[in-house]
Amino acid sequence: MELCIQLAVIMVGQQAYNGIIEMLIPWFNTLRIRRWLGVGSKEREAAGGSAPLAPACRQWTEDYKLLDWGPRGLFYEYLEMVMQYGFVTLFVTAFPLAPVFALLNNVFEMRLDAKKFLKFYRRPVPRRAPDIGAFIIAFSSNFVPRLVYMVTVSGGDDSGYLEHSLSYFDTTDFAPGTAPRQPTVNATMCRLAFIVIFQNVVSVVMIGVQWCIPDVPSKLRDRIKREAYLTNELIIRHETEARSRHHPPPPLRSPSSTQSPDPSSSPPTGMY
């Protein structure tokens, strides 16, 4: 019951609160920037006046009054959706109405975010990226497999690529009693998927590059070990000196004092 109450608070109260805050904070910041820029423009006009701006310049000025995306962009928006998906999938048995409230929240969130991004934020500036990753291409695109098919199989034509990309297996490999009773495909060959080959080739290349070009050179690694050794030696020496200052050793007695005879116990002179 306690978990159900907590999920109800999260899926109803917290989502509504986050939606209101997401709209109020950009609106307040945009209003503050517009007010600050308006006061500055009035002071400049009162000082010496300014020529009217061209339409394009006016649009740039209006865009400048909006908020900047920042370095993380839509990270928090995606994070909110991921957390909502986690609550819905993991704890739906404790709070069965969680998908309904998530759907309602997403319907309103979609329109509120669209208004927020169009009215309160500047248009994001495109940024150049070196690549999107080889594995992303392999998993999400058929460009490379289609190109391989056109070069090695069809001789420049991609007709038949879909049939060629299907994987087949021999039905004789089924264990007794596990084969389909009414098979619709007679498979007699097995094709290795491109992604398996691609993944292994890239993994081998990455391992080779890491072995040839280590992150830490051997000389630097040896120097780091030497610095760590010297640091440990210095710490041990410092602790030894501190211990000797706080706990000095007992004074040693001289050998003469330990070997001098006791006058009272010595026999008198001349007596045997």
C-alpha positions as CSV (number, residue, x, y, z in Angstrom):
1,M,0.0,0.0,0.0
2,E,2.8,2.4,0.8
3,L,4.5,1.7,-2.6
4,C,1.1,2.4,-4.3
5,I,0.8,5.7,-2.5
6,Q,4.3,6.7,-3.4
7,L,3.8,5.9,-7.1
8,A,0.5,7.8,-7.1
9,V,2.3,10.8,-5.7
10,I,5.1,10.5,-8.4
11,M,2.8,9.8,-11.4
12,V,0.2,12.4,-10.5
13,G,1.6,15.1,-8.2
14,Q,5.3,15.2,-9.2
15,Q,4.6,15.0,-13.0
16,A,2.1,17.9,-12.7
17,Y,4.5,19.9,-10.6
18,N,7.4,19.3,-13.0
19,G,5.2,20.4,-15.9
20,I,4.3,23.6,-14.3
21,I,7.8,24.3,-13.2
22,E,9.1,23.6,-16.8
23,M,6.8,26.2,-18.1
24,L,7.1,28.9,-15.4
25,I,10.9,29.0,-15.2
26,P,11.5,29.6,-18.9
27,W,8.7,32.1,-19.0
28,F,10.1,34.0,-16.0
29,N,13.7,34.0,-17.4
30,T,12.5,35.2,-20.8
31,L,10.5,38.0,-19.3
32,R,13.5,39.0,-17.2
33,I,15.8,39.1,-20.3
34,R,13.3,41.0,-22.3
35,R,12.9,43.6,-19.5
36,W,16.7,43.9,-19.1
37,L,17.3,44.4,-22.8
38,G,14.3,46.8,-23.1
39,V,15.8,49.0,-20.4
40,G,19.2,49.0,-22.1
41,S,17.7,49.9,-25.5
42,K,15.7,52.8,-24.0
43,E,18.8,54.2,-22.3
44,R,20.7,54.1,-25.7
45,E,17.8,55.8,-27.5
46,A,17.7,58.5,-24.8
47,A,21.5,59.0,-25.0
48,G,21.9,59.5,-28.8
49,G,19.2,57.7,-30.7
50,S,19.6,54.8,-33.1
51,A,18.6,54.0,-36.7
52,P,15.7,51.6,-37.3
53,L,16.8,48.0,-37.7
54,A,16.3,46.0,-40.8
55,P,13.7,43.2,-40.7
56,A,16.4,40.5,-40.5
57,C,18.2,42.4,-37.7
58,R,14.9,42.7,-35.8
59,Q,14.4,39.0,-36.0
60,W,17.9,38.4,-34.7
61,T,17.2,40.8,-31.8
62,E,14.1,38.9,-31.0
63,D,15.9,35.6,-31.1
64,Y,18.6,37.1,-28.8
65,K,16.0,37.8,-26.2
66,L,15.2,34.1,-25.9
67,L,16.9,31.5,-23.7
68,D,20.0,29.5,-24.8
69,W,19.8,25.8,-25.1
70,G,22.9,25.2,-23.0
71,P,25.5,22.5,-23.4
72,R,23.1,19.5,-22.6
73,G,20.1,20.5,-24.8
74,L,17.3,17.9,-24.5
75,F,19.1,15.7,-22.0
76,Y,16.7,16.4,-19.2
77,E,13.7,16.0,-21.4
78,Y,14.8,12.5,-22.5
79,L,15.8,11.7,-18.9
80,E,12.3,12.5,-17.7
81,M,10.8,10.1,-20.3
82,V,13.3,7.3,-19.4
83,M,12.5,7.6,-15.7
84,Q,8.7,7.6,-16.4
85,Y,9.1,4.5,-18.5
86,G,11.0,2.8,-15.7
87,F,8.3,3.6,-13.2
88,V,5.6,2.3,-15.5
89,T,7.3,-0.9,-16.4
90,L,8.8,-1.8,-13.0
91,F,5.9,-0.9,-10.7
92,V,2.8,-1.2,-12.7
93,T,1.6,-4.2,-10.6
94,A,1.7,-2.0,-7.5
95,F,-0.1,0.9,-9.2
96,P,-2.1,-0.2,-12.2
97,L,-3.2,3.3,-13.1
98,A,0.4,4.4,-13.8
99,P,0.2,3.9,-17.6
100,V,-3.0,6.0,-17.7
101,F,-1.4,8.9,-15.9
102,A,1.8,8.6,-17.9
103,L,-0.3,8.8,-21.1
104,L,-2.1,11.9,-19.9
105,N,1.1,13.5,-18.9
106,N,2.7,12.8,-22.2
107,V,-0.3,14.3,-24.1
108,F,0.0,17.5,-22.2
109,E,3.8,17.4,-22.1
110,M,4.0,17.2,-25.9
111,R,2.1,20.4,-26.4
112,L,3.7,22.2,-23.5
113,D,7.2,21.3,-24.7
114,A,6.4,22.4,-28.2
115,K,5.2,25.8,-27.0
116,K,8.2,26.1,-24.6
117,F,10.8,25.3,-27.3
118,L,9.2,27.6,-29.9
119,K,8.5,30.6,-27.7
120,F,11.1,30.6,-24.9
121,Y,14.3,29.1,-26.4
122,R,16.5,30.1,-29.3
123,R,16.9,28.0,-32.4
124,P,19.7,25.5,-31.7
125,V,23.0,26.1,-33.6
126,P,24.1,23.0,-35.6
127,R,27.4,21.6,-34.4
128,R,29.8,19.6,-36.5
129,A,30.5,16.0,-35.3
130,P,33.3,13.8,-36.4
131,D,31.1,10.7,-36.9
132,I,28.0,9.0,-35.6
133,G,29.8,5.7,-34.8
134,A,30.3,2.6,-36.9
135,F,28.1,0.4,-34.7
136,I,25.2,2.8,-35.1
137,I,25.5,2.6,-38.8
138,A,25.7,-1.2,-38.6
139,F,22.7,-1.6,-36.3
140,S,20.4,1.2,-37.7
141,S,21.1,1.3,-41.4
142,N,21.2,-1.1,-44.3
143,F,23.5,1.1,-46.4
144,V,26.6,-1.0,-45.9
145,P,24.9,-4.4,-46.4
146,R,23.1,-3.1,-49.5
147,L,26.3,-1.8,-50.9
148,V,28.1,-5.1,-50.3
149,Y,25.2,-6.9,-52.0
150,M,25.4,-4.6,-55.0
151,V,29.1,-5.0,-55.4
152,T,29.6,-8.7,-54.7
153,V,26.3,-10.4,-55.6
154,S,24.1,-8.4,-58.0
155,G,26.8,-6.5,-59.9
156,G,25.3,-3.0,-59.3
157,D,21.6,-3.7,-58.8
158,D,19.9,-3.9,-55.4
159,S,16.9,-6.0,-56.7
160,G,16.6,-9.1,-54.6
161,Y,18.4,-7.6,-51.7
162,L,15.6,-8.2,-49.2
163,E,15.4,-11.9,-50.1
164,H,19.2,-12.1,-49.9
165,S,19.2,-10.5,-46.4
166,L,17.0,-13.1,-44.9
167,S,18.6,-15.8,-42.7
168,Y,18.0,-19.4,-43.4
169,F,18.6,-22.6,-41.4
170,D,18.3,-26.3,-42.2
171,T,15.2,-27.9,-40.8
172,T,17.2,-31.1,-40.1
173,D,18.9,-29.3,-37.2
174,F,15.6,-29.4,-35.2
175,A,15.6,-31.8,-32.3
176,P,13.1,-34.7,-32.6
177,G,9.6,-33.4,-31.9
178,T,10.5,-29.7,-32.0
179,A,10.2,-29.0,-35.8
180,P,7.1,-27.1,-37.0
181,R,4.3,-29.4,-38.2
182,Q,3.4,-27.3,-41.2
183,P,6.6,-25.5,-42.2
184,T,6.1,-22.6,-44.6
185,V,9.8,-22.1,-45.6
186,N,12.1,-24.9,-46.8
187,A,15.5,-23.7,-45.6
188,T,18.6,-25.5,-46.9
189,M,21.3,-23.0,-46.2
190,C,22.6,-20.7,-43.5
191,R,23.9,-17.2,-44.0
192,L,26.1,-15.4,-41.5
193,A,24.6,-12.0,-40.7
194,F,26.6,-9.0,-41.7
195,I,26.4,-7.5,-38.2
196,V,28.2,-10.5,-36.7
197,I,31.1,-10.2,-39.2
198,F,31.2,-6.4,-38.9
199,Q,31.2,-6.6,-35.1
200,N,34.0,-9.1,-34.9
201,V,36.1,-7.2,-37.5
202,V,35.7,-3.9,-35.6
203,S,36.5,-5.5,-32.3
204,V,39.7,-7.0,-33.7
205,V,40.7,-3.7,-35.2
206,M,40.0,-1.9,-31.9
207,I,42.0,-4.4,-29.9
208,G,44.9,-4.1,-32.3
209,V,44.8,-0.3,-32.2
210,Q,44.7,-0.3,-28.4
211,W,47.7,-2.7,-28.3
212,C,49.7,-0.6,-30.8
213,I,48.8,2.8,-29.3
214,P,48.3,2.3,-25.5
215,D,46.5,5.0,-23.5
216,V,49.5,5.3,-21.2
217,P,53.0,5.0,-22.7
218,S,55.4,2.5,-21.0
219,K,57.8,5.3,-19.9
220,L,55.0,7.3,-18.3
221,R,53.7,4.1,-16.6
222,D,57.1,3.4,-15.1
223,R,57.4,7.0,-14.0
224,I,53.9,6.9,-12.3
225,K,55.0,3.7,-10.5
226,R,58.2,5.4,-9.3
227,E,56.3,8.4,-8.1
228,A,53.9,6.2,-6.2
229,Y,56.8,4.3,-4.6
230,L,58.5,7.5,-3.6
231,T,55.3,8.9,-2.2
232,N,54.8,5.7,-0.1
233,E,58.4,5.9,1.2
234,L,57.9,9.6,2.1
235,I,54.6,8.8,4.0
236,I,56.3,5.9,5.9
237,R,59.3,8.1,6.9
238,H,57.0,10.9,8.0
239,E,54.9,8.6,10.1
240,T,58.0,7.1,11.7
241,E,59.4,10.5,12.6
242,A,56.0,11.6,14.0
243,R,55.8,8.5,16.1
244,S,59.4,9.0,17.4
245,R,58.6,12.6,18.4
246,H,55.4,11.6,20.3
247,H,56.9,8.5,21.9
248,P,60.7,8.9,22.5
249,P,62.6,5.8,23.4
250,P,63.6,5.2,27.1
251,P,67.1,6.4,28.0
252,L,69.9,3.9,28.0
253,R,72.0,3.3,31.2
254,S,75.8,3.5,30.9
255,P,77.8,0.3,31.2
256,S,79.8,1.7,34.1
257,S,76.8,2.2,36.2
258,T,75.6,-1.3,35.6
259,Q,79.0,-2.9,36.4
260,S,80.0,-0.9,39.5
261,P,80.0,-3.1,42.7
262,D,77.9,-2.3,45.7
263,P,80.0,-1.0,48.6
264,S,77.8,-2.5,51.2
265,S,78.0,-6.0,49.7
266,S,81.8,-6.0,49.2
267,P,83.8,-7.8,51.8
268,P,86.1,-5.7,54.1
269,T,89.7,-5.4,53.2
270,G,92.0,-8.0,54.7
271,M,89.3,-10.5,55.4
272,Y,89.0,-13.8,53.6
